[in-house]
Amino acid sequence: MADLSLYSEQDRQQMKISFISRSKSRLSELIAYARNSGFTRLGIAACQSMMPYAPLLKEILEKEGFEVFLVDCKESGLKNCEIFNDETGGPSCDPAAQADYLNRQNTQLNIDFGLCLGHGIIFSAKSKAPVTTFVVKDFAVNHSPLQELAETK
């Protein structure tokens, strides 16, 4: 039996907004959800490998009337050797810095755009605004994890 005490009034409102924002496309649903929630400031935390596409989402959302902030995972300049405390070379992803940047922009909804699994978890935990995933990074199956599940049937 369902336990409605698990949901606050705010949770119930969010679920109603989700219900009325449903669409056949994730993009249309994202726009409707943000609009129905009264959000005007959106953040996009993107993996560097997704940067050919993330600016397209930013442009579409701006055309829809939102103020949008985009931050690349390697924009902070953090180096692997600094985070791993070893001799590892090259730039490191920095999901905490992405969350910090978007927090300082006072975004109302943040979008995970292809962050690595662990990086997305860190980003979501440190984001003050709620986070939704727009793209799941999975190069093996062209960013469609369902494809791998379907192939195991």
C-alpha positions in Angstrom: 0.0 0.0 0.0 1.2 3.5 -0.8 2.5 5.6 2.0 1.6 9.2 1.3 3.5 10.4 4.4 6.7 9.9 2.4 5.8 13.0 0.4 5.9 16.6 1.6 3.5 19.2 0.1 6.5 20.5 -1.9 7.1 16.9 -3.2 3.5 16.6 -4.2 3.6 19.9 -6.1 6.7 18.8 -7.9 5.1 15.6 -8.9 2.0 17.4 -10.2 4.3 19.7 -12.3 6.0 16.6 -13.6 2.7 15.1 -14.5 1.4 18.1 -16.4 4.8 18.6 -18.1 5.0 15.1 -19.6 5.9 15.0 -23.3 7.1 12.6 -25.9 10.5 14.4 -26.0 12.9 15.0 -23.1 13.6 18.5 -24.5 9.9 19.5 -24.6 9.4 18.0 -21.1 12.4 19.9 -19.7 11.1 23.2 -21.2 7.5 22.6 -19.9 8.7 21.5 -16.5 11.0 24.6 -16.1 8.2 26.9 -17.3 5.5 25.3 -15.1 7.8 25.5 -12.1 8.3 29.2 -12.7 12.1 28.8 -13.2 13.9 31.4 -15.2 17.5 30.6 -14.5 18.8 27.3 -15.7 22.3 25.7 -15.4 24.0 23.2 -17.7 26.9 21.1 -16.3 28.4 19.5 -19.3 31.1 16.9 -19.9 33.8 18.3 -22.2 33.1 15.5 -24.6 29.6 16.8 -24.9 30.6 20.3 -25.7 29.6 20.1 -29.4 26.0 19.6 -28.2 25.6 21.4 -24.9 25.7 24.9 -26.5 22.8 23.8 -28.8 20.7 23.1 -25.7 21.7 26.4 -24.2 20.7 28.2 -27.4 17.3 26.4 -27.5 16.6 27.2 -23.9 17.5 30.8 -24.3 15.2 31.1 -27.3 12.5 29.7 -25.0 13.1 32.7 -22.7 15.3 31.2 -20.0 18.6 32.7 -18.7 21.1 29.8 -19.1 24.5 29.2 -17.7 26.8 26.6 -19.2 29.9 25.2 -17.5 32.3 22.6 -18.9 33.7 19.9 -16.6 37.3 21.0 -17.1 36.8 24.7 -17.1 38.3 25.2 -13.6 41.8 24.1 -14.6 42.0 21.4 -11.9 44.7 18.9 -12.7 44.5 15.1 -12.2 47.7 15.2 -10.1 46.1 17.7 -7.7 42.9 15.6 -7.2 44.6 12.2 -7.1 47.7 13.4 -5.2 50.0 11.5 -7.6 51.9 11.9 -10.8 48.9 11.5 -13.0 49.0 14.1 -15.8 46.4 16.2 -17.6 43.3 18.1 -16.7 40.7 16.7 -14.3 36.9 16.9 -14.4 35.7 19.2 -11.6 32.0 18.5 -10.8 32.3 20.4 -7.5 33.5 23.5 -9.3 30.7 23.1 -11.8 28.1 23.0 -8.9 29.8 25.9 -7.2 29.7 28.1 -10.4 26.0 27.4 -11.0 25.2 27.9 -7.3 26.8 31.4 -7.5 24.6 32.1 -10.6 21.6 31.3 -8.5 20.2 28.8 -11.0 16.9 27.3 -10.1 17.3 24.0 -12.1 20.5 22.4 -13.2 20.9 20.0 -16.0 23.5 17.1 -16.1 24.6 17.0 -19.7 26.6 13.8 -20.0 28.7 13.9 -16.8 30.5 10.6 -15.9 28.5 8.6 -13.4 30.5 9.4 -10.3 31.0 13.1 -11.4 27.2 13.4 -11.8 26.7 12.1 -8.3 29.1 14.6 -6.9 27.6 17.5 -9.0 24.0 16.6 -7.8 25.1 16.4 -4.2 26.8 19.8 -4.3 24.2 21.6 -6.4 21.8 23.8 -4.4 19.2 23.7 -7.2 17.5 20.4 -8.2 19.3 18.5 -10.9 17.8 16.6 -13.8 19.8 14.5 -16.3 19.4 15.3 -20.0 22.1 13.1 -21.5 23.6 9.9 -20.0 27.1 9.4 -21.3 27.6 5.9 -22.6 29.9 5.8 -25.6 29.5 2.0 -26.0 25.8 2.3 -27.0 25.6 5.8 -28.4 24.5 7.3 -25.1 21.5 5.0 -24.9 21.9 2.6 -21.9 18.5 1.0 -22.7 20.1 -0.3 -25.9 22.5 -2.5 -23.9 19.7 -3.8 -21.7 17.6 -4.7 -24.8 20.5 -6.5 -26.3 20.8 -8.8 -23.2 17.3 -10.1 -23.6 
